[in-house]
């Protein structure tokens, strides 16, 4: 799974015939750091007023989101398909003095999923080439949200006006599509944000996409 740490989880440039782990291990080995090291701005924005508790970062990549959350008092589980990414993420957590607040776990989220309930489940830019069952993974993510907790799903939207689509092989659903695919009972959840928006922060530095999508839901107590 793409890391979620931030400017990332993407899908570029390698054969989609490789397995998920092989694809992402190869991608991460291209350089010592492939993402900016800064948290996704959508995560920062959507969690700013939350009381820290237990957080799950799906597709944690090199760990920027997990480290940022831990630095603000959260106890974090970070999950990624790539052992290469997880080793880097653990190193970054240790450098920040936060290793005791973050547990990193390897999961192919289509096959296994972190145990437990969480006050925040974040899936930021969880896109990957090949057959990743994203809708099924996001339904499992919703099931892992504790009563009163938050589900945050951020995804790439359309390209900037006049720019080519950098990933025409991927279906990038609108936030309304993501919400419908979750198949949630209306009486159990509150929709806080369901919108497309222009990129900001570190995300705006990525080429190609001009818009991102944010879906933020609260599970009712």
mmCIF file of the C-alpha atoms, coordinates in Angstrom:
data_MODEL
# 
_entry.id   MODEL 
# 
loop_
_atom_site.group_PDB 
_atom_site.id 
_atom_site.type_symbol 
_atom_site.label_atom_id 
_atom_site.label_alt_id 
_atom_site.label_comp_id 
_atom_site.label_asym_id 
_atom_site.label_entity_id 
_atom_site.label_seq_id 
_atom_site.pdbx_PDB_ins_code 
_atom_site.Cartn_x 
_atom_site.Cartn_y 
_atom_site.Cartn_z 
_atom_site.occupancy 
_atom_site.B_iso_or_equiv 
_atom_site.pdbx_formal_charge 
_atom_site.auth_seq_id 
_atom_site.auth_comp_id 
_atom_site.auth_asym_id 
_atom_site.auth_atom_id 
_atom_site.pdbx_PDB_model_num 
ATOM 1   C CA . UNK A 1 1   ? 0.000   0.000  0.000   1.00 0.00 ? 1   UNK A CA 1 
ATOM 2   C CA . UNK A 1 2   ? 1.250   3.346  -0.707  1.00 0.00 ? 2   UNK A CA 1 
ATOM 3   C CA . UNK A 1 3   ? 2.569   5.014  2.220   1.00 0.00 ? 3   UNK A CA 1 
ATOM 4   C CA . UNK A 1 4   ? 0.450   7.645  3.519   1.00 0.00 ? 4   UNK A CA 1 
ATOM 5   C CA . UNK A 1 5   ? 3.103   9.660  4.820   1.00 0.00 ? 5   UNK A CA 1 
ATOM 6   C CA . UNK A 1 6   ? 2.593   12.236 2.635   1.00 0.00 ? 6   UNK A CA 1 
ATOM 7   C CA . UNK A 1 7   ? 2.825   13.566 -0.626  1.00 0.00 ? 7   UNK A CA 1 
ATOM 8   C CA . UNK A 1 8   ? 2.387   10.137 -1.606  1.00 0.00 ? 8   UNK A CA 1 
ATOM 9   C CA . UNK A 1 9   ? 0.810   6.846  -1.793  1.00 0.00 ? 9   UNK A CA 1 
ATOM 10  C CA . UNK A 1 10  ? 0.938   6.918  -5.307  1.00 0.00 ? 10  UNK A CA 1 
ATOM 11  C CA . UNK A 1 11  ? 1.397   4.710  -8.141  1.00 0.00 ? 11  UNK A CA 1 
ATOM 12  C CA . UNK A 1 12  ? 3.996   5.984  -10.458 1.00 0.00 ? 12  UNK A CA 1 
ATOM 13  C CA . UNK A 1 13  ? 6.288   4.591  -12.965 1.00 0.00 ? 13  UNK A CA 1 
ATOM 14  C CA . UNK A 1 14  ? 6.714   0.861  -12.319 1.00 0.00 ? 14  UNK A CA 1 
ATOM 15  C CA . UNK A 1 15  ? 5.143   -2.199 -13.833 1.00 0.00 ? 15  UNK A CA 1 
ATOM 16  C CA . UNK A 1 16  ? 1.750   -2.898 -12.313 1.00 0.00 ? 16  UNK A CA 1 
ATOM 17  C CA . UNK A 1 17  ? 2.461   -6.572 -12.974 1.00 0.00 ? 17  UNK A CA 1 
ATOM 18  C CA . UNK A 1 18  ? 4.637   -6.690 -9.864  1.00 0.00 ? 18  UNK A CA 1 
ATOM 19  C CA . UNK A 1 19  ? 3.009   -7.752 -6.628  1.00 0.00 ? 19  UNK A CA 1 
ATOM 20  C CA . UNK A 1 20  ? 2.006   -4.985 -4.253  1.00 0.00 ? 20  UNK A CA 1 
ATOM 21  C CA . UNK A 1 21  ? 4.975   -5.526 -1.962  1.00 0.00 ? 21  UNK A CA 1 
ATOM 22  C CA . UNK A 1 22  ? 7.451   -5.887 -4.827  1.00 0.00 ? 22  UNK A CA 1 
ATOM 23  C CA . UNK A 1 23  ? 6.135   -2.729 -6.473  1.00 0.00 ? 23  UNK A CA 1 
ATOM 24  C CA . UNK A 1 24  ? 6.388   -0.614 -3.345  1.00 0.00 ? 24  UNK A CA 1 
ATOM 25  C CA . UNK A 1 25  ? 9.699   -2.040 -2.155  1.00 0.00 ? 25  UNK A CA 1 
ATOM 26  C CA . UNK A 1 26  ? 11.158  -1.192 -5.553  1.00 0.00 ? 26  UNK A CA 1 
ATOM 27  C CA . UNK A 1 27  ? 9.628   2.283  -5.430  1.00 0.00 ? 27  UNK A CA 1 
ATOM 28  C CA . UNK A 1 28  ? 11.079  3.017  -1.989  1.00 0.00 ? 28  UNK A CA 1 
ATOM 29  C CA . UNK A 1 29  ? 14.512  1.722  -2.939  1.00 0.00 ? 29  UNK A CA 1 
ATOM 30  C CA . UNK A 1 30  ? 14.759  4.341  -5.683  1.00 0.00 ? 30  UNK A CA 1 
ATOM 31  C CA . UNK A 1 31  ? 16.034  6.883  -3.154  1.00 0.00 ? 31  UNK A CA 1 
ATOM 32  C CA . UNK A 1 32  ? 16.676  7.310  0.537   1.00 0.00 ? 32  UNK A CA 1 
ATOM 33  C CA . UNK A 1 33  ? 13.422  9.233  0.907   1.00 0.00 ? 33  UNK A CA 1 
ATOM 34  C CA . UNK A 1 34  ? 10.685  9.453  -1.696  1.00 0.00 ? 34  UNK A CA 1 
ATOM 35  C CA . UNK A 1 35  ? 8.187   11.652 0.184   1.00 0.00 ? 35  UNK A CA 1 
ATOM 36  C CA . UNK A 1 36  ? 8.665   15.074 1.744   1.00 0.00 ? 36  UNK A CA 1 
ATOM 37  C CA . UNK A 1 37  ? 8.742   13.976 5.388   1.00 0.00 ? 37  UNK A CA 1 
ATOM 38  C CA . UNK A 1 38  ? 5.899   16.405 6.142   1.00 0.00 ? 38  UNK A CA 1 
ATOM 39  C CA . UNK A 1 39  ? 2.425   15.259 7.174   1.00 0.00 ? 39  UNK A CA 1 
ATOM 40  C CA . UNK A 1 40  ? -0.398  15.437 4.678   1.00 0.00 ? 40  UNK A CA 1 
ATOM 41  C CA . UNK A 1 41  ? -2.087  18.808 5.014   1.00 0.00 ? 41  UNK A CA 1 
ATOM 42  C CA . UNK A 1 42  ? -5.531  17.182 4.883   1.00 0.00 ? 42  UNK A CA 1 
ATOM 43  C CA . UNK A 1 43  ? -4.648  15.111 7.955   1.00 0.00 ? 43  UNK A CA 1 
ATOM 44  C CA . UNK A 1 44  ? -3.402  18.181 9.792   1.00 0.00 ? 44  UNK A CA 1 
ATOM 45  C CA . UNK A 1 45  ? -6.544  20.116 8.909   1.00 0.00 ? 45  UNK A CA 1 
ATOM 46  C CA . UNK A 1 46  ? -9.060  17.389 9.698   1.00 0.00 ? 46  UNK A CA 1 
ATOM 47  C CA . UNK A 1 47  ? -7.532  16.305 13.024  1.00 0.00 ? 47  UNK A CA 1 
ATOM 48  C CA . UNK A 1 48  ? -6.584  19.716 14.428  1.00 0.00 ? 48  UNK A CA 1 
ATOM 49  C CA . UNK A 1 49  ? -9.354  19.850 17.020  1.00 0.00 ? 49  UNK A CA 1 
ATOM 50  C CA . UNK A 1 50  ? -9.478  16.197 18.009  1.00 0.00 ? 50  UNK A CA 1 
ATOM 51  C CA . UNK A 1 51  ? -8.624  14.872 21.451  1.00 0.00 ? 51  UNK A CA 1 
ATOM 52  C CA . UNK A 1 52  ? -5.675  12.472 21.046  1.00 0.00 ? 52  UNK A CA 1 
ATOM 53  C CA . UNK A 1 53  ? -6.402  8.797  21.516  1.00 0.00 ? 53  UNK A CA 1 
ATOM 54  C CA . UNK A 1 54  ? -5.583  5.711  19.460  1.00 0.00 ? 54  UNK A CA 1 
ATOM 55  C CA . UNK A 1 55  ? -4.910  6.296  15.757  1.00 0.00 ? 55  UNK A CA 1 
ATOM 56  C CA . UNK A 1 56  ? -4.484  3.957  12.803  1.00 0.00 ? 56  UNK A CA 1 
ATOM 57  C CA . UNK A 1 57  ? -2.517  5.199  9.767   1.00 0.00 ? 57  UNK A CA 1 
ATOM 58  C CA . UNK A 1 58  ? -3.213  2.962  6.767   1.00 0.00 ? 58  UNK A CA 1 
ATOM 59  C CA . UNK A 1 59  ? -0.497  2.989  4.135   1.00 0.00 ? 59  UNK A CA 1 
ATOM 60  C CA . UNK A 1 60  ? 1.880   4.810  6.469   1.00 0.00 ? 60  UNK A CA 1 
ATOM 61  C CA . UNK A 1 61  ? 4.815   4.870  4.053   1.00 0.00 ? 61  UNK A CA 1 
ATOM 62  C CA . UNK A 1 62  ? 7.876   6.533  5.547   1.00 0.00 ? 62  UNK A CA 1 
ATOM 63  C CA . UNK A 1 63  ? 5.933   7.559  8.620   1.00 0.00 ? 63  UNK A CA 1 
ATOM 64  C CA . UNK A 1 64  ? 5.384   11.316 8.400   1.00 0.00 ? 64  UNK A CA 1 
ATOM 65  C CA . UNK A 1 65  ? 1.693   11.234 9.351   1.00 0.00 ? 65  UNK A CA 1 
ATOM 66  C CA . UNK A 1 66  ? 2.281   8.707  12.134  1.00 0.00 ? 66  UNK A CA 1 
ATOM 67  C CA . UNK A 1 67  ? 5.155   10.732 13.589  1.00 0.00 ? 67  UNK A CA 1 
ATOM 68  C CA . UNK A 1 68  ? 3.122   13.947 13.404  1.00 0.00 ? 68  UNK A CA 1 
ATOM 69  C CA . UNK A 1 69  ? 0.189   12.354 15.212  1.00 0.00 ? 69  UNK A CA 1 
ATOM 70  C CA . UNK A 1 70  ? 2.406   10.811 17.880  1.00 0.00 ? 70  UNK A CA 1 
ATOM 71  C CA . UNK A 1 71  ? 4.027   14.175 18.475  1.00 0.00 ? 71  UNK A CA 1 
ATOM 72  C CA . UNK A 1 72  ? 0.574   15.546 19.321  1.00 0.00 ? 72  UNK A CA 1 
ATOM 73  C CA . UNK A 1 73  ? -0.229  12.893 21.867  1.00 0.00 ? 73  UNK A CA 1 
ATOM 74  C CA . UNK A 1 74  ? -1.748  10.094 19.814  1.00 0.00 ? 74  UNK A CA 1 
ATOM 75  C CA . UNK A 1 75  ? -0.782  6.454  20.207  1.00 0.00 ? 75  UNK A CA 1 
ATOM 76  C CA . UNK A 1 76  ? -0.401  5.309  16.640  1.00 0.00 ? 76  UNK A CA 1 
ATOM 77  C CA . UNK A 1 77  ? -0.433  2.062  14.713  1.00 0.00 ? 77  UNK A CA 1 
ATOM 78  C CA . UNK A 1 78  ? 1.123   2.535  11.279  1.00 0.00 ? 78  UNK A CA 1 
ATOM 79  C CA . UNK A 1 79  ? 0.541   -0.099 8.611   1.00 0.00 ? 79  UNK A CA 1 
ATOM 80  C CA . UNK A 1 80  ? 2.149   -0.537 5.206   1.00 0.00 ? 80  UNK A CA 1 
ATOM 81  C CA . UNK A 1 81  ? 2.751   -3.341 2.712   1.00 0.00 ? 81  UNK A CA 1 
ATOM 82  C CA . UNK A 1 82  ? 6.422   -2.459 2.242   1.00 0.00 ? 82  UNK A CA 1 
ATOM 83  C CA . UNK A 1 83  ? 9.043   -3.590 4.795   1.00 0.00 ? 83  UNK A CA 1 
ATOM 84  C CA . UNK A 1 84  ? 11.408  -1.048 3.255   1.00 0.00 ? 84  UNK A CA 1 
ATOM 85  C CA . UNK A 1 85  ? 8.993   1.767  4.056   1.00 0.00 ? 85  UNK A CA 1 
ATOM 86  C CA . UNK A 1 86  ? 8.308   0.459  7.551   1.00 0.00 ? 86  UNK A CA 1 
ATOM 87  C CA . UNK A 1 87  ? 11.999  0.293  8.392   1.00 0.00 ? 87  UNK A CA 1 
ATOM 88  C CA . UNK A 1 88  ? 12.381  3.930  7.377   1.00 0.00 ? 88  UNK A CA 1 
ATOM 89  C CA . UNK A 1 89  ? 9.253   4.920  9.280   1.00 0.00 ? 89  UNK A CA 1 
ATOM 90  C CA . UNK A 1 90  ? 10.562  3.281  12.448  1.00 0.00 ? 90  UNK A CA 1 
ATOM 91  C CA . UNK A 1 91  ? 13.855  5.108  12.013  1.00 0.00 ? 91  UNK A CA 1 
ATOM 92  C CA . UNK A 1 92  ? 12.099  8.454  11.630  1.00 0.00 ? 92  UNK A CA 1 
ATOM 93  C CA . UNK A 1 93  ? 10.011  7.769  14.733  1.00 0.00 ? 93  UNK A CA 1 
ATOM 94  C CA . UNK A 1 94  ? 13.155  6.966  16.698  1.00 0.00 ? 94  UNK A CA 1 
ATOM 95  C CA . UNK A 1 95  ? 14.875  10.137 15.449  1.00 0.00 ? 95  UNK A CA 1 
ATOM 96  C CA . UNK A 1 96  ? 11.882  12.132 16.677  1.00 0.00 ? 96  UNK A CA 1 
ATOM 97  C CA . UNK A 1 97  ? 11.986  10.436 20.081  1.00 0.00 ? 97  UNK A CA 1 
ATOM 98  C CA . UNK A 1 98  ? 8.545   8.923  19.507  1.00 0.00 ? 98  UNK A CA 1 
ATOM 99  C CA . UNK A 1 99  ? 9.285   5.251  18.942  1.00 0.00 ? 99  UNK A CA 1 
ATOM 100 C CA . UNK A 1 100 ? 7.427   4.301  22.124  1.00 0.00 ? 100 UNK A CA 1 
ATOM 101 C CA . UNK A 1 101 ? 4.213   5.908  20.816  1.00 0.00 ? 101 UNK A CA 1 
ATOM 102 C CA . UNK A 1 102 ? 4.074   4.195  17.407  1.00 0.00 ? 102 UNK A CA 1 
ATOM 103 C CA . UNK A 1 103 ? 3.739   0.521  16.503  1.00 0.00 ? 103 UNK A CA 1 
ATOM 104 C CA . UNK A 1 104 ? 4.524   -0.251 12.875  1.00 0.00 ? 104 UNK A CA 1 
ATOM 105 C CA . UNK A 1 105 ? 2.973   -3.379 11.351  1.00 0.00 ? 105 UNK A CA 1 
ATOM 106 C CA . UNK A 1 106 ? 3.274   -4.910 7.906   1.00 0.00 ? 106 UNK A CA 1 
ATOM 107 C CA . UNK A 1 107 ? -0.061  -5.711 6.301   1.00 0.00 ? 107 UNK A CA 1 
ATOM 108 C CA . UNK A 1 108 ? -1.241  -6.349 2.795   1.00 0.00 ? 108 UNK A CA 1 
ATOM 109 C CA . UNK A 1 109 ? -4.536  -4.726 3.681   1.00 0.00 ? 109 UNK A CA 1 
ATOM 110 C CA . UNK A 1 110 ? -6.418  -6.836 1.176   1.00 0.00 ? 110 UNK A CA 1 
ATOM 111 C CA . UNK A 1 111 ? -5.343  -9.899 3.148   1.00 0.00 ? 111 UNK A CA 1 
ATOM 112 C CA . UNK A 1 112 ? -4.876  -8.799 6.785   1.00 0.00 ? 112 UNK A CA 1 
ATOM 113 C CA . UNK A 1 113 ? -5.720  -5.792 8.901   1.00 0.00 ? 113 UNK A CA 1 
ATOM 114 C CA . UNK A 1 114 ? -4.479  -4.316 12.197  1.00 0.00 ? 114 UNK A CA 1 
ATOM 115 C CA . UNK A 1 115 ? -6.404  -5.481 15.252  1.00 0.00 ? 115 UNK A CA 1 
ATOM 116 C CA . UNK A 1 116 ? -8.397  -3.246 17.553  1.00 0.00 ? 116 UNK A CA 1 
ATOM 117 C CA . UNK A 1 117 ? -10.611 -0.167 17.549  1.00 0.00 ? 117 UNK A CA 1 
ATOM 118 C CA . UNK A 1 118 ? -9.271  3.334  17.018  1.00 0.00 ? 118 UNK A CA 1 
ATOM 119 C CA . UNK A 1 119 ? -10.394 6.882  17.744  1.00 0.00 ? 119 UNK A CA 1 
ATOM 120 C CA . UNK A 1 120 ? -8.976  7.945  14.376  1.00 0.00 ? 120 UNK A CA 1 
ATOM 121 C CA . UNK A 1 121 ? -8.545  5.817  11.260  1.00 0.00 ? 121 UNK A CA 1 
ATOM 122 C CA . UNK A 1 122 ? -6.776  7.653  8.443   1.00 0.00 ? 122 UNK A CA 1 
ATOM 123 C CA . UNK A 1 123 ? -6.427  6.407  4.876   1.00 0.00 ? 123 UNK A CA 1 
ATOM 124 C CA . UNK A 1 124 ? -4.638  9.196  3.041   1.00 0.00 ? 124 UNK A CA 1 
ATOM 125 C CA . UNK A 1 125 ? -4.012  8.646  -0.677  1.00 0.00 ? 125 UNK A CA 1 
ATOM 126 C CA . UNK A 1 126 ? -4.401  4.903  -0.420  1.00 0.00 ? 126 UNK A CA 1 
ATOM 127 C CA . UNK A 1 127 ? -4.033  4.224  -4.136  1.00 0.00 ? 127 UNK A CA 1 
ATOM 128 C CA . UNK A 1 128 ? -1.979  1.518  -5.785  1.00 0.00 ? 128 UNK A CA 1 
ATOM 129 C CA . UNK A 1 129 ? -1.653  -0.065 -9.231  1.00 0.00 ? 129 UNK A CA 1 
ATOM 130 C CA . UNK A 1 130 ? -2.968  -3.525 -9.780  1.00 0.00 ? 130 UNK A CA 1 
ATOM 131 C CA . UNK A 1 131 ? -5.846  -5.152 -8.001  1.00 0.00 ? 131 UNK A CA 1 
ATOM 132 C CA . UNK A 1 132 ? -5.839  -3.568 -4.554  1.00 0.00 ? 132 UNK A CA 1 
ATOM 133 C CA . UNK A 1 133 ? -9.412  -3.956 -3.187  1.00 0.00 ? 133 UNK A CA 1 
ATOM 134 C CA . UNK A 1 134 ? -9.657  -0.363 -1.987  1.00 0.00 ? 134 UNK A CA 1 
ATOM 135 C CA . UNK A 1 135 ? -13.402 -0.336 -1.323  1.00 0.00 ? 135 UNK A CA 1 
ATOM 136 C CA . UNK A 1 136 ? -13.201 -3.476 0.808   1.00 0.00 ? 136 UNK A CA 1 
ATOM 137 C CA . UNK A 1 137 ? -10.213 -2.096 2.700   1.00 0.00 ? 137 UNK A CA 1 
ATOM 138 C CA . UNK A 1 138 ? -12.052 1.142  3.432   1.00 0.00 ? 138 UNK A CA 1 
ATOM 139 C CA . UNK A 1 139 ? -15.055 -0.780 4.732   1.00 0.00 ? 139 UNK A CA 1 
ATOM 140 C CA . UNK A 1 140 ? -12.710 -2.574 7.132   1.00 0.00 ? 140 UNK A CA 1 
ATOM 141 C CA . UNK A 1 141 ? -11.284 0.805  8.076   1.00 0.00 ? 141 UNK A CA 1 
ATOM 142 C CA . UNK A 1 142 ? -14.757 2.056  8.958   1.00 0.00 ? 142 UNK A CA 1 
ATOM 143 C CA . UNK A 1 143 ? -15.393 -1.062 11.052  1.00 0.00 ? 143 UNK A CA 1 
ATOM 144 C CA . UNK A 1 144 ? -12.225 -0.289 13.043  1.00 0.00 ? 144 UNK A CA 1 
ATOM 145 C CA . UNK A 1 145 ? -13.454 3.153  14.149  1.00 0.00 ? 145 UNK A CA 1 
ATOM 146 C CA . UNK A 1 146 ? -14.480 3.241  17.808  1.00 0.00 ? 146 UNK A CA 1 
ATOM 147 C CA . UNK A 1 147 ? -17.785 4.881  18.806  1.00 0.00 ? 147 UNK A CA 1 
ATOM 148 C CA . UNK A 1 148 ? -17.274 8.629  18.727  1.00 0.00 ? 148 UNK A CA 1 
ATOM 149 C CA . UNK A 1 149 ? -14.210 8.215  16.508  1.00 0.00 ? 149 UNK A CA 1 
ATOM 150 C CA . UNK A 1 150 ? -13.260 9.633  13.115  1.00 0.00 ? 150 UNK A CA 1 
ATOM 151 C CA . UNK A 1 151 ? -12.704 8.034  9.722   1.00 0.00 ? 151 UNK A CA 1 
ATOM 152 C CA . UNK A 1 152 ? -10.634 10.170 7.344   1.00 0.00 ? 152 UNK A CA 1 
ATOM 153 C CA . UNK A 1 153 ? -10.301 9.131  3.701   1.00 0.00 ? 153 UNK A CA 1 
ATOM 154 C CA . UNK A 1 154 ? -8.289  11.410 1.408   1.00 0.00 ? 154 UNK A CA 1 
ATOM 155 C CA . UNK A 1 155 ? -7.783  10.613 -2.250  1.00 0.00 ? 155 UNK A CA 1 
ATOM 156 C CA . UNK A 1 156 ? -6.514  12.060 -5.482  1.00 0.00 ? 156 UNK A CA 1 
ATOM 157 C CA . UNK A 1 157 ? -9.068  13.772 -7.670  1.00 0.00 ? 157 UNK A CA 1 
ATOM 158 C CA . UNK A 1 158 ? -8.852  15.108 -11.204 1.00 0.00 ? 158 UNK A CA 1 
ATOM 159 C CA . UNK A 1 159 ? -5.863  16.713 -12.908 1.00 0.00 ? 159 UNK A CA 1 
ATOM 160 C CA . UNK A 1 160 ? -5.302  20.449 -12.982 1.00 0.00 ? 160 UNK A CA 1 
ATOM 161 C CA . UNK A 1 161 ? -7.095  22.228 -15.853 1.00 0.00 ? 161 UNK A CA 1 
ATOM 162 C CA . UNK A 1 162 ? -5.242  21.551 -19.086 1.00 0.00 ? 162 UNK A CA 1 
ATOM 163 C CA . UNK A 1 163 ? -2.910  18.988 -17.505 1.00 0.00 ? 163 UNK A CA 1 
ATOM 164 C CA . UNK A 1 164 ? -2.832  15.350 -18.590 1.00 0.00 ? 164 UNK A CA 1 
ATOM 165 C CA . UNK A 1 165 ? -4.065  12.680 -16.226 1.00 0.00 ? 165 UNK A CA 1 
ATOM 166 C CA . UNK A 1 166 ? -0.867  11.147 -14.800 1.00 0.00 ? 166 UNK A CA 1 
ATOM 167 C CA . UNK A 1 167 ? -2.591  7.875  -13.869 1.00 0.00 ? 167 UNK A CA 1 
ATOM 168 C CA . UNK A 1 168 ? -5.303  7.099  -16.448 1.00 0.00 ? 168 UNK A CA 1 
ATOM 169 C CA . UNK A 1 169 ? -5.194  3.425  -15.431 1.00 0.00 ? 169 UNK A CA 1 
ATOM 170 C CA . UNK A 1 170 ? -6.592  4.236  -11.981 1.00 0.00 ? 170 UNK A CA 1 
ATOM 171 C CA . UNK A 1 171 ? -10.179 5.057  -11.164 1.00 0.00 ? 171 UNK A CA 1 
ATOM 172 C CA . UNK A 1 172 ? -10.068 7.967  -8.744  1.00 0.00 ? 172 UNK A CA 1 
ATOM 173 C CA . UNK A 1 173 ? -13.532 8.100  -7.178  1.00 0.00 ? 173 UNK A CA 1 
ATOM 174 C CA . UNK A 1 174 ? -15.288 11.261 -6.102  1.00 0.00 ? 174 UNK A CA 1 
ATOM 175 C CA . UNK A 1 175 ? -15.869 11.533 -2.356  1.00 0.00 ? 175 UNK A CA 1 
ATOM 176 C CA . UNK A 1 176 ? -19.566 10.794 -2.863  1.00 0.00 ? 176 UNK A CA 1 
ATOM 177 C CA . UNK A 1 177 ? -18.593 7.511  -4.527  1.00 0.00 ? 177 UNK A CA 1 
ATOM 178 C CA . UNK A 1 178 ? -16.320 6.621  -1.624  1.00 0.00 ? 178 UNK A CA 1 
ATOM 179 C CA . UNK A 1 179 ? -19.109 7.359  0.843   1.00 0.00 ? 179 UNK A CA 1 
ATOM 180 C CA . UNK A 1 180 ? -21.600 5.208  -1.049  1.00 0.00 ? 180 UNK A CA 1 
ATOM 181 C CA . UNK A 1 181 ? -19.111 2.335  -1.336  1.00 0.00 ? 181 UNK A CA 1 
ATOM 182 C CA . UNK A 1 182 ? -18.646 2.270  2.444   1.00 0.00 ? 182 UNK A CA 1 
ATOM 183 C CA . UNK A 1 183 ? -22.255 1.057  2.754   1.00 0.00 ? 183 UNK A CA 1 
ATOM 184 C CA . UNK A 1 184 ? -22.633 2.634  6.189   1.00 0.00 ? 184 UNK A CA 1 
ATOM 185 C CA . UNK A 1 185 ? -25.914 2.809  8.094   1.00 0.00 ? 185 UNK A CA 1 
ATOM 186 C CA . UNK A 1 186 ? -27.062 6.418  8.001   1.00 0.00 ? 186 UNK A CA 1 
ATOM 187 C CA . UNK A 1 187 ? -28.133 6.389  11.632  1.00 0.00 ? 187 UNK A CA 1 
ATOM 188 C CA . UNK A 1 188 ? -24.673 5.335  12.808  1.00 0.00 ? 188 UNK A CA 1 
ATOM 189 C CA . UNK A 1 189 ? -22.485 7.979  11.203  1.00 0.00 ? 189 UNK A CA 1 
ATOM 190 C CA . UNK A 1 190 ? -22.251 11.743 10.769  1.00 0.00 ? 190 UNK A CA 1 
ATOM 191 C CA . UNK A 1 191 ? -20.737 13.141 7.569   1.00 0.00 ? 191 UNK A CA 1 
ATOM 192 C CA . UNK A 1 192 ? -18.452 16.035 8.520   1.00 0.00 ? 192 UNK A CA 1 
ATOM 193 C CA . UNK A 1 193 ? -16.741 16.638 5.151   1.00 0.00 ? 193 UNK A CA 1 
ATOM 194 C CA . UNK A 1 194 ? -17.453 15.211 1.704   1.00 0.00 ? 194 UNK A CA 1 
ATOM 195 C CA . UNK A 1 195 ? -15.792 17.459 -0.832  1.00 0.00 ? 195 UNK A CA 1 
ATOM 196 C CA . UNK A 1 196 ? -13.299 17.939 -3.643  1.00 0.00 ? 196 UNK A CA 1 
ATOM 197 C CA . UNK A 1 197 ? -10.765 20.718 -3.141  1.00 0.00 ? 197 UNK A CA 1 
ATOM 198 C CA . UNK A 1 198 ? -7.666  22.155 -4.727  1.00 0.00 ? 198 UNK A CA 1 
ATOM 199 C CA . UNK A 1 199 ? -4.424  20.808 -3.382  1.00 0.00 ? 199 UNK A CA 1 
ATOM 200 C CA . UNK A 1 200 ? -2.703  22.689 -0.619  1.00 0.00 ? 200 UNK A CA 1 
ATOM 201 C CA . UNK A 1 201 ? 0.513   22.310 1.371   1.00 0.00 ? 201 UNK A CA 1 
ATOM 202 C CA . UNK A 1 202 ? 2.905   19.503 0.485   1.00 0.00 ? 202 UNK A CA 1 
ATOM 203 C CA . UNK A 1 203 ? 0.280   17.882 -1.736  1.00 0.00 ? 203 UNK A CA 1 
ATOM 204 C CA . UNK A 1 204 ? 0.264   20.927 -4.028  1.00 0.00 ? 204 UNK A CA 1 
ATOM 205 C CA . UNK A 1 205 ? 3.908   20.247 -4.898  1.00 0.00 ? 205 UNK A CA 1 
ATOM 206 C CA . UNK A 1 206 ? 3.052   16.925 -6.544  1.00 0.00 ? 206 UNK A CA 1 
ATOM 207 C CA . UNK A 1 207 ? 2.732   17.092 -10.324 1.00 0.00 ? 207 UNK A CA 1 
ATOM 208 C CA . UNK A 1 208 ? -0.326  16.090 -12.270 1.00 0.00 ? 208 UNK A CA 1 
ATOM 209 C CA . UNK A 1 209 ? -3.358  16.140 -10.013 1.00 0.00 ? 209 UNK A CA 1 
ATOM 210 C CA . UNK A 1 210 ? -4.921  19.523 -9.354  1.00 0.00 ? 210 UNK A CA 1 
ATOM 211 C CA . UNK A 1 211 ? -7.599  18.337 -6.952  1.00 0.00 ? 211 UNK A CA 1 
ATOM 212 C CA . UNK A 1 212 ? -7.910  16.012 -4.001  1.00 0.00 ? 212 UNK A CA 1 
ATOM 213 C CA . UNK A 1 213 ? -10.951 14.574 -2.236  1.00 0.00 ? 213 UNK A CA 1 
ATOM 214 C CA . UNK A 1 214 ? -11.684 14.478 1.467   1.00 0.00 ? 214 UNK A CA 1 
ATOM 215 C CA . UNK A 1 215 ? -14.246 12.368 3.275   1.00 0.00 ? 215 UNK A CA 1 
ATOM 216 C CA . UNK A 1 216 ? -14.409 12.806 7.055   1.00 0.00 ? 216 UNK A CA 1 
ATOM 217 C CA . UNK A 1 217 ? -16.969 10.841 9.056   1.00 0.00 ? 217 UNK A CA 1 
ATOM 218 C CA . UNK A 1 218 ? -17.707 10.530 12.752  1.00 0.00 ? 218 UNK A CA 1 
ATOM 219 C CA . UNK A 1 219 ? -19.055 7.290  14.168  1.00 0.00 ? 219 UNK A CA 1 
ATOM 220 C CA . UNK A 1 220 ? -21.848 8.152  16.535  1.00 0.00 ? 220 UNK A CA 1 
ATOM 221 C CA . UNK A 1 221 ? -21.462 6.982  20.160  1.00 0.00 ? 221 UNK A CA 1 
# 
